């Protein structure tokens, strides 16, 4: 079901805080080709848990097969902070991103994990604009925070996201510093829109997995709260604090 640990204002808001000329050049450079993004110097939390299948199914197009069973779908929550991002050759400074989705069976058989993207936020307005140009509903959010209070074995990780459109949430709990031998990992995140289907395929040549004991909280009345069926979520399938030196993302958009 789940493979080895993983893990509208649209354009106007998408470019808020970025140099308009730079964003315009970025959009023109992308054209109809795939988008390439490289991340370096990253730490992340990746959590996998259960949500009611009846709550998840309406949020994912029918052509996708959900992992899980008749009662439970599988949710994936990932947030990462990287020292540098290169977007179609243009450098961005230190930034943070959040991806929340529902785990799928396939459709990329070469990936370790496939997920359908529900919400994507990032502190990097250029990254948000580039993803928007490829059909991914990415939201720039300068409020997104990823803070580790260190200890001798790891520390306490606090994540807080309070975007304008996507639902707000917080993550809090102890994590252990990654010391395991690095392994290769590939993840594909999907999202459908009027212009077709977008695939975000990330290849991590060497990621070090570790552990955490994280709890997510959200407003039970929000879209997130309605999905999980309450105000809090834990991650019995995977509760992982990880690090990787580099990752290569390719975003491909196909016609409907």
VOMI-936240 format. One record per atom (N, C-alpha, C): residue in three letters; y, x, z. Coordinates in steps of 0.001 Angstrom, whole numbers, padded with zeros to 6 digits, always signed. Example, Ala and Ser with C-alpha at 12.3 -4.5 7.8 and 13.67 -1.06 7.14 Angstrom:
<rs>
ALA-005690+013190+007800/ALA-004500+012300+007800/ALA-003300+013200+007800/SER-002250+012850+007080/SER-001060+013670+007140/SER+000030+012900+007870/
</rs>
This chain:
<rs>
UNK-001192+000840+000000/UNK+000000+000000+000000/UNK+001245+000877+000000/UNK+001467+001631+001084/UNK+002596+002548+001143/UNK+002046+003958+001109/UNK+002521+004770+000183/UNK+002003+006128+000065/UNK+002621+007040+001114/UNK+002207+008286+001068/UNK+002607+009299+002036/UNK+004108+009269+002266/UNK+004429+009484+003624/UNK+005771+009366+004127/UNK+006890+009470+003130/UNK+007711+008710+003085/UNK+008902+008919+002283/UNK+009931+009160+003275/UNK+009353+008589+002021/UNK+010231+007819+002112/UNK+009798+007291+000940/UNK+032889-005992-008163/UNK+033622-006806-008805/UNK+034886-006529-008499/UNK+035338-006934-008281/UNK+035971-005848-007622/UNK+035042-004704-007855/UNK+034022-004884-008653/UNK+032981-003877-008757/UNK+033563-002526-009103/UNK+034137-002357-010281/UNK+034604-001039-010675/UNK+035866-000666-009915/UNK+036755-001637-009661/UNK+037994-001328-008949/UNK+037673-000832-007549/UNK+036866-001601-006822/UNK+036486-001170-005483/UNK+035606+000062-005563/UNK+034767+000128-006609/UNK+033861+001254-006768/UNK+034586+002564-006890/UNK+035791+002540-007408/UNK+036537+003781-007601/UNK+037577+004008-006516/UNK+037655+003120-005532/UNK+038672+003256-004510/UNK+038547+004602-003815/UNK+039665+005279-003663/UNK+039665+006557-002978/UNK+039366+007732-003882/UNK+038974+007488-005142/UNK+038689+008574-006066/UNK+039875+008780-006986/UNK+039950+009950-007588/UNK+040959+010246-008585/UNK+040681+009386-009820/UNK+041578+008448-010192/UNK+041294+007555-011317/UNK+041001+008297-012601/UNK+041718+009403-012859/UNK+041473+010159-014080/UNK+040081+010775-014069/UNK+039690+011299-012904/UNK+038358+011904-012807/UNK+037282+010862-013015/UNK+037465+009662-012428/UNK+036472+008607-012593/UNK+036394+008175-014042/UNK+037549+008087-014710/UNK+037548+007717-016124/UNK+036798+008729-016964/UNK+037035+010022-016704/UNK+036305+011070-017417/UNK+034817+010968-017132/UNK+034484+010659-015858/UNK+033087+010532-015467/UNK+032414+009436-016283/UNK+033053+008266-016377/UNK+032469+007144-017105/UNK+032296+007481-018576/UNK+033299+008114-019174/UNK+033214+008459-020597/UNK+032112+009475-020868/UNK+031963+010411-019948/UNK+030957+011450-020150/UNK+029550+010891-020096/UNK+029359+009828-019306/UNK+028020+009279-019151/UNK+027537+008586-020411/UNK+028441+007839-021050/UNK+028084+007148-022286/UNK+026808+006364-022131/UNK+025918+006446-023116/UNK+024678+005697-023072/UNK+023507+006526-022581/UNK+023750+007760-022163/UNK+022660+008638-021736/UNK+022305+008385-020276/UNK+021190+008984-019847/UNK+020816+008895-018448/UNK+021822+009656-017583/UNK+021935+009232-016349/UNK+022801+009892-015377/UNK+021974+010881-014568/UNK+022473+012113-014437/UNK+021801+013139-013635/UNK+022656+013473-012412/UNK+022033+013452-011256/UNK+022714+013770-010003/UNK+021844+014753-009229/UNK+022467+015813-008704/UNK+021750+016788-007891/UNK+022353+016824-006495/UNK+021475+016737-005492/UNK+021872+016792-004092/UNK+021383+018105-003490/UNK+022158+018673-002567/UNK+021723+019914-001910/UNK+022113+019896-000442/UNK+021286+020576+000361/UNK+021544+020698+001788/UNK+021516+019365+002512/UNK+020371+018670+002491/UNK+020313+017280+002958/UNK+019417+017102+004183/UNK+019819+016167+005036/UNK+018958+015612+006071/UNK+018941+014105+005890/UNK+017842+013463+006298/UNK+017740+012017+006077/UNK+016873+011369+007143/UNK+017099+010057+007300/UNK+016163+009201+008001/UNK+015514+008294+006975/UNK+014202+008118+007070/UNK+013482+007172+006226/UNK+012575+006347+007124/UNK+012755+005024+007080/UNK+011964+004129+007901/UNK+011288+003069+007054/UNK+010027+002760+007367/UNK+009281+001739+006644/UNK+008670+000789+007674/UNK+008937-000500+007493/UNK+008437-001505+008423/UNK+008106-002802+007706/UNK+007914-003858+008483/UNK+007510-005148+007939/UNK+008643-006166+008030/UNK+008716-007051+007022/UNK+009581-008227+007059/UNK+008766-009407+006530/UNK+009138-010628+006877/UNK+008388-011779+006359/UNK+008423-011826+004833/UNK+007245-011960+004221/UNK+007172-012003+002761/UNK+007989-013156+002198/UNK+008023-014277+002911/UNK+008779-015439+002439/UNK+010277-015163+002386/UNK+010766-014226+003206/UNK+012181-013856+003185/UNK+012491-012847+002092/UNK+011516-011965+001800/UNK+011747-010897+000826/UNK+011569-011360-000612/UNK+010604-012223-000862/UNK+010265-012587-002247/UNK+011456-013130-003043/UNK+012326-013990-002499/UNK+013454-014487-003289/UNK+014487-013421-003658/UNK+014445-012287-002983/UNK+015434-011237-003227/UNK+015001-010258-004313/UNK+013747-010346-004738/UNK+013197-009404-005717/UNK+012753-010185-006949/UNK+013185-009776-008157/UNK+012768-010495-009371/UNK+011259-010663-009459/UNK+010844-011795-010030/UNK+009423-012166-010030/UNK+008544-011175-010771/UNK+009118-010399-011701/UNK+008288-009470-012479/UNK+007786-008296-011641/UNK+008358-008100-010453/UNK+007914-007016-009585/UNK+006883-007539-008586/UNK+005844-006725-008339/UNK+004819-007063-007361/UNK+005156-006405-006023/UNK+005265-007217-004984/UNK+005597-006686-003667/UNK+004377-006052-003018/UNK+004593-004926-002344/UNK+003555-004380-001479/UNK+003431-005275-000250/UNK+002329-005152+000466/UNK+002126-005968+001645/UNK+001063-007015+001415/UNK+001229-008160+002052/UNK+000264-009238+001904/UNK+000996-010577+001888/UNK+000241-011662+002013/UNK+000845-012989+001923/UNK+001845-013249+003044/UNK+001677-012575+004159/UNK+002554-012804+005312/UNK+003687-011800+005418/UNK+003395-010542+005084/UNK+004360-009466+005314/UNK+004680-008689+004050/UNK+005981-008529+003779/UNK+006439-007562+002801/UNK+006819-006291+003547/UNK+007120-005241+002798/UNK+007404-003936+003391/UNK+008838-003531+003059/UNK+009627-003253+004081/UNK+011024-002852+003893/UNK+011147-001341+004050/UNK+012032-000747+003247/UNK+012318+000684+003317/UNK+013812+000862+003592/UNK+014120+001612+004622/UNK+015508+001922+004979/UNK+015662+003427+004939/UNK+016585+003883+004110/UNK+016805+005325+003973/UNK+018293+005613+004042/UNK+018661+006637+004803/UNK+020041+007106+004798/UNK+020012+008629+004835/UNK+020853+009250+004014/UNK+020820+010705+003868/UNK+022238+011268+003858/UNK+022364+012465+004383/UNK+023637+013191+004339/UNK+023403+014532+003666/UNK+024233+014848+002658/UNK+024054+016079+001882/UNK+025341+016889+001860/UNK+025188+018210+001872/UNK+026351+019092+001876/UNK+027111+019044+000557/UNK+026381+018806-000544/UNK+027033+018791-001857/UNK+026267+017897-002819/UNK+027015+017272-003728/UNK+026432+016451-004781/UNK+027068+016849-006108/UNK+026234+017016-007130/UNK+026732+017269-008486/UNK+026394+016053-009335/UNK+027424+015396-009847/UNK+027275+014151-010590/UNK+027636+014414-012036/UNK+026617+014417-012913/UNK+026829+014738-014330/UNK+027638+016026-014464/UNK+027333+017003-013622/UNK+027993+018298-013682/UNK+029228+018428-012824/UNK+029744+017332-012284/UNK+030955+017384-011462/UNK+030573+017446-009983/UNK+031197+018353-009248/UNK+030860+018527-007840/UNK+031601+017529-006962/UNK+030862+016988-005985/UNK+031457+016184-004926/UNK+031174+016869-003601/UNK+032052+016692-002616/UNK+031836+017346-001325/UNK+030782+016613-000498/UNK+030620+017060+000732/UNK+029671+016479+001678/UNK+029772+014953+001686/UNK+028633+014279+001621/UNK+028648+012825+001574/UNK+027388+012225+002161/UNK+027433+010910+002369/UNK+026333+010173+002972/UNK+026018+008963+002113/UNK+024752+008594+002038/UNK+024353+007406+001295/UNK+023339+006610+002096/UNK+023249+005325+001786/UNK+022296+004426+002424/UNK+021613+003600+001350/UNK+020281+003529+001389/UNK+019493+002714+000473/UNK+018579+001809+001293/UNK+018596+000530+000977/UNK+017719-000425+001644/UNK+017015-001238+000569/UNK+015694-001331+000668/UNK+014965-002036-000371/UNK+013621-002537+000088/UNK+012915-003182-000845/UNK+011596-003736-000609/UNK+010577-002916-001390/UNK+009509-002502-000715/UNK+008484-001667-001321/UNK+007698-002442-002374/UNK+007394-001763-003505/UNK+006717-002379-004641/UNK+005372-001721-004912/UNK+004512-002440-005601/UNK+003308-001880-006201/UNK+003685-001443-007609/UNK+003646-000097-007899/UNK+004191+000384-009158/UNK+005696+000188-009115/UNK+006389+000068-010255/UNK+005896+000203-011628/UNK+005882+001643-012156/UNK+006408+002608-011370/UNK+006350+004011-011779/UNK+005107+004627-011138/UNK+004035+004734-011912/UNK+002755+005209-011361/UNK+002782+006689-011021/UNK+003801+007418-011491/UNK+003890+008854-011206/UNK+004677+009137-009928/UNK+005259+008106-009322/UNK+006047+008284-008105/UNK+005178+008075-006872/UNK+005562+008704-005765/UNK+004870+008498-004498/UNK+005207+007151-003880/UNK+006389+006620-004207/UNK+006801+005335-003665/UNK+007727+004659-004663/UNK+007627+003318-004755/UNK+008511+002500-005582/UNK+009147+001438-004688/UNK+010449+001225-004846/UNK+011163+000233-004044/UNK+012157-000526-004911/UNK+012388-001792-004566/UNK+013445-002553-005228/UNK+014701-002467-004375/UNK+015804-002037-004970/UNK+017051-001806-004247/UNK+017754-003123-003937/UNK+017985-003372-002658/UNK+018787-004521-002249/UNK+020242-004128-002040/UNK+020460-003048-001287/UNK+021826-002612-000988/UNK+021899-001093-001047/UNK+022964-000593-001671/UNK+023203+000848-001777/UNK+024674+001093-001444/UNK+024935+001919-000446/UNK+026297+002286-000095/UNK+026404+003799-000023/UNK+027616+004312-000228/UNK+027832+005753-000178/UNK+029286+006051+000159/UNK+029494+007161+000853/UNK+030857+007602+001139/UNK+031510+008249-000075/UNK+030732+008523-001116/UNK+031219+009241-002302/UNK+031622+008237-003383/UNK+032932+008032-003626/UNK+033358+007048-004625/UNK+032963+007430-006046/UNK+032883+008732-006342/UNK+032448+009143-007678/UNK+030983+008808-007907/UNK+030150+008988-006877/UNK+028745+008626-006993/UNK+028602+007118-007184/UNK+029353+006346-006404/UNK+029298+004893-006551/UNK+029697+004468-007963/UNK+030777+005053-008501/UNK+031233+004692-009845/UNK+030208+005070-010900/UNK+029598+006246-010741/UNK+028593+006683-011711/UNK+027375+005761-011692/UNK+026929+005372-010501/UNK+025790+004471-010402/UNK+026119+003092-010969/UNK+027324+002618-010700/UNK+027756+001336-011260/UNK+027700+001354-012779/UNK+028055+002484-013367/UNK+028046+002591-014828/UNK+026631+002494-015397/UNK+025624+002689-014547/UNK+024226+002590-014966/UNK+023548+001346-014402/UNK+024348+000378-013981/UNK+023810-000907-013577/UNK+023372-001027-012142/UNK+023580+000015-011325/UNK+023207-000040-009914/UNK+024404-000565-009120/UNK+024183-001607-008344/UNK+025269-002213-007579/UNK+025547-001368-006323/UNK+026125-000205-006550/UNK+026447+000717-005459/UNK+027844+000417-004943/UNK+027981+000469-003629/UNK+029266+000154-002998/UNK+029822+001372-002269/UNK+031052+001781-002599/UNK+031660+002868-001835/UNK+032018+002386-000437/UNK+031693+003187+000562/UNK+031925+002783+001946/UNK+032296+003989+002796/UNK+033599+004226+002970/UNK+034011+005368+003790/UNK+033641+005221+005255/UNK+033227+004012+005685/UNK+032868+003809+007096/UNK+031461+004294+007425/UNK+030649+004605+006408/UNK+029258+005002+006650/UNK+029219+006323+007428/UNK+028502+006317+008552/UNK+028427+007494+009417/UNK+026974+007871+009686/UNK+026717+009180+009678/UNK+025393+009752+009949/UNK+025647+010914+010906/UNK+025373+010712+012203/UNK+025762+011686+013224/UNK+024552+012047+014081/UNK+024279+013329+014191/UNK+023207+013821+015046/UNK+023814+014513+016257/UNK+023435+014034+017452/UNK+023798+014737+018685/UNK+022603+015620+019040/UNK+022734+016944+018817/UNK+021558+017825+018884/UNK+021032+018042+020290/UNK+019730+018327+020336/UNK+019066+018743+021563/UNK+018143+019896+021204/UNK+017388+020387+022172/UNK+016514+021538+021922/UNK+015385+021203+020956/UNK+014985+019941+020869/UNK+013877+019556+019989/UNK+014307+018768+018764/UNK+015548+018357+018725/UNK+016046+017552+017603/UNK+017378+016938+017952/UNK+017324+015750+018573/UNK+018559+015134+019002/UNK+018501+013623+018898/UNK+019659+013001+019046/UNK+019795+011558+018904/UNK+020590+011277+017637/UNK+019986+010528+016750/UNK+020613+010202+015478/UNK+021265+008829+015572/UNK+022508+008770+015105/UNK+023238+007509+015054/UNK+023745+007292+013637/UNK+023402+006152+013052/UNK+023882+005772+011726/UNK+024598+004434+011852/UNK+025765+004336+011247/UNK+026510+003076+011278/UNK+027084+002813+009897/UNK+026837+001613+009385/UNK+027326+001232+008061/UNK+027981-000137+008171/UNK+029244-000215+007771/UNK+029991-001470+007871/UNK+030782-001694+006577/UNK+030066-001913+005464/UNK+030728-002044+004168/UNK+031409-003396+003989/UNK+032175-003532+002903/UNK+032886-004781+002647/UNK+031942-005881+002184/UNK+030942-005522+001354/UNK+030096-006555+000760/UNK+028664-006517+001290/UNK+028034-005376+001284/UNK+026668-005289+001809/UNK+026684-005550+003318/UNK+025563-006001+003884/UNK+025543-006294+005319/UNK+025642-005039+006182/UNK+026328-005181+007296/UNK+026487-004072+008236/UNK+025215-003893+009052/UNK+024964-002637+009474/UNK+023829-002364+010352/UNK+024070-001061+011096/UNK+023259-000846+012138/UNK+023288+000407+012878/UNK+021859+000886+013105/UNK+021697+002207+013166/UNK+020430+002836+013516/UNK+020689+003783+014682/UNK+019787+003799+015637/UNK+019957+004685+016779/UNK+018595+005060+017350/UNK+018443+006350+017691/UNK+017207+006771+018336/UNK+017015+008272+018288/UNK+016021+008779+019033/UNK+015728+010212+019044/UNK+014954+010638+017805/UNK+015225+011850+017343/UNK+014510+012421+016201/UNK+014100+013849+016542/UNK+013095+014325+015806/UNK+012550+015669+016030/UNK+012890+016539+014824/UNK+013345+017758+015061/UNK+013702+018678+013990/UNK+012513+018934+013073/UNK+012701+018815+011750/UNK+011587+019057+010822/UNK+011183+020527+010810/UNK+009897+020784+011073/UNK+009373+022149+011037/UNK+008104+022244+010199/UNK+007593+021135+009703/UNK+006355+021138+008925/UNK+006550+021857+007595/UNK+005454+022274+007000/UNK+005519+022905+005685/UNK+006064+021905+004665/UNK+006921+022344+003753/UNK+007504+021417+002770/UNK+006475+020952+001750/UNK+006662+019728+001272/UNK+005802+019155+000237/UNK+006694+018539-000834/UNK+006125+018328-002007/UNK+006854+017661-003091/UNK+006750+016147-002911/UNK+007797+015444-003327/UNK+007807+013990-003189/UNK+008701+013393-004264/UNK+008269+012250-004820/UNK+009044+011553-005847/UNK+009167+010086-005473/UNK+010386+009556-005578/UNK+010644+008157-005249/UNK+011394+007486-006390/UNK+010967+006266-006741/UNK+011676+005462-007738/UNK+012207+004192-007081/UNK+013511+003982-007233/UNK+014164+002768-006737/UNK+014655+001977-007948/UNK+014388+000681-007964/UNK+014673-000180-009101/UNK+015710-001231-008738/UNK+016425-001697-009767/UNK+017328-002837-009581/UNK+017597-003481-010934/UNK+017537-004808-011001/UNK+017793-005544-012234/UNK+019178-006171-012202/UNK+019779-006262-013389/UNK+021081-006905-013532/UNK+021216-007515-014905/UNK+022387-008032-015214/UNK+022608-008686-016503/UNK+022427-007713-017660/UNK+022720-006421-017423/UNK+022633-005433-018504/UNK+021249-004801-018612/UNK+020312-005209-017777/UNK+018969-004661-017851/UNK+018465-004164-016510/UNK+017471-003295-016563/UNK+016846-002749-015369/UNK+017271-001299-015180/UNK+017608-000946-013950/UNK+018000+000427-013634/UNK+016947+001060-012727/UNK+016561+002276-013084/UNK+015610+003045-012290/UNK+016291+004292-011763/UNK+016290+004465-010454/UNK+016777+005691-009825/UNK+015545+006488-009398/UNK+015242+007546-010137/UNK+014033+008335-009869/UNK+014448+009693-009302/UNK+014079+009939-008056/UNK+014462+011165-007362/UNK+013250+012049-007158/UNK+013360+013295-007598/UNK+012313+014295-007395/UNK+012792+015281-006331/UNK+012012+015393-005264/UNK+012292+016351-004200/UNK+011226+017440-004268/UNK+011565+018635-004712/UNK+010548+019689-004863/UNK+009934+020127-003545/UNK+010704+020061-002457/UNK+010199+020560-001173/UNK+010938+019851-000046/UNK+010283+018861+000555/UNK+010876+018129+001669/UNK+010037+018363+002912/UNK+010699+018555+004045/UNK+010032+018725+005335/UNK+010122+017410+006108/UNK+008970+016852+006437/UNK+008922+015602+007183/UNK+008792+015875+008683/UNK+009437+015023+009466/UNK+009268+015055+010910/UNK+009227+013613+011402/UNK+009579+013387+012664/UNK+009419+012050+013231/UNK+010673+011594+013945/UNK+010744+010291+014173/UNK+011833+009691+014913/UNK+011323+008449+015620/UNK+012173+007890+016469/UNK+011887+006609+017116/UNK+013166+005788+017027/UNK+013391+005251+015846/UNK+014664+004617+015523/UNK+014562+003092+015611/UNK+015669+002484+015992/UNK+015788+001025+016009/UNK+017012+000622+015204/UNK+016821-000328+014305/UNK+017914-000855+013501/UNK+018385-002171+014104/UNK+019702-002356+014168/UNK+020265-003622+014622/UNK+021265-004129+013594/UNK+021351-005443+013482/UNK+022264-006086+012545/UNK+022574-007483+013049/UNK+023572-008104+012482/UNK+023907-009486+012832/UNK+022800-010388+012300/UNK+022137-011171+013141/UNK+021048-012018+012657/UNK+021501-013056+011635/UNK+022814-013323+011564/UNK+023326-014298+010597/UNK+023629-013662+009249/UNK+023597-012326+009164/UNK+023898-011631+007916/UNK+022723-011708+006963/UNK+022939-011266+005719/UNK+021843-011236+004740/UNK+020712-010337+005227/UNK+021067-009250+005906/UNK+020056-008342+006451/UNK+019282-009030+007579/UNK+020019-009697+008468/UNK+019379-010394+009574/UNK+018455-011504+009099/UNK+018872-012217+008049/UNK+018013-013274+007510/UNK+016760-012689+006858/UNK+016884-011495+006265/UNK+015727-010850+005663/UNK+014709-010445+006725/UNK+015161-009802+007797/UNK+014224-009304+008805/UNK+013831-010398+009799/UNK+014565-011517+009767/UNK+014241-012624+010653/UNK+014676-012409+012082/UNK+015808-011725+012267/UNK+016293-011472+013620/UNK+017399-010445+013632/UNK+017617-009843+014800/UNK+018724-008915+014976/UNK+018287-007452+015011/UNK+016974-007179+015072/UNK+016541-005785+015190/UNK+015255-005545+014411/UNK+015033-004281+014093/UNK+013886-003873+013284/UNK+013433-002492+013729/UNK+012120-002299+013848/UNK+011554-000974+014066/UNK+010660-000630+012883/UNK+010096+000573+012887/UNK+009456+001107+011689/UNK+008047+001630+011997/UNK+007086+000721+012152/UNK+005731+001139+012517/UNK+004975+001875+011412/UNK+005368+001692+010154/UNK+004654+002356+009056/UNK+005143+003784+008823/UNK+006422+004008+009017/UNK+006991+005353+008880/UNK+008314+005387+009616/UNK+008461+006356+010512/UNK+009695+006560+011267/UNK+009956+008053+011203/UNK+010761+008481+010218/UNK+010743+009880+009810/UNK+012150+010464+009692/UNK+012302+011664+010230/UNK+013547+012430+010102/UNK+013213+013674+009300/UNK+013897+013876+008180/UNK+013464+014863+007199/UNK+014617+015750+006746/UNK+014253+016853+006100/UNK+015264+017730+005513/UNK+014758+018263+004180/UNK+015687+018494+003261/UNK+015334+019093+001973/UNK+016546+019842+001435/UNK+016264+020955+000768/UNK+017330+021795+000236/UNK+017915+021242-001052/UNK+017082+020540-001842/UNK+017569+020039-003128/UNK+016789+018799-003540/UNK+017436+017969-004358/UNK+016792+016791-004937/UNK+017487+016490-006263/UNK+016695+016084-007247/UNK+017232+015781-008578/UNK+017002+014301-008879/UNK+018102+013574-009069/UNK+018066+012144-009362/UNK+018401+011909-010825/UNK+017579+011099-011499/UNK+017867+010641-012853/UNK+017928+009119-012821/UNK+019025+008563-013316/UNK+019192+007108-013366/UNK+019097+006675-014815/UNK+018120+005810-015095/UNK+017892+005317-016451/UNK+018058+003807-016459/UNK+018837+003323-017426/UNK+019033+001886-017583/UNK+018400+001433-018889/UNK+017527+000417-018794/UNK+016892-000124-019981/UNK+017396-001531-020250/UNK+017417-001917-021520/UNK+017926-003225-021920/UNK+017032-004315-021368/UNK+017616-005536-021171/UNK+016797-006633-020640/UNK+015717-007058-021619/
</rs>
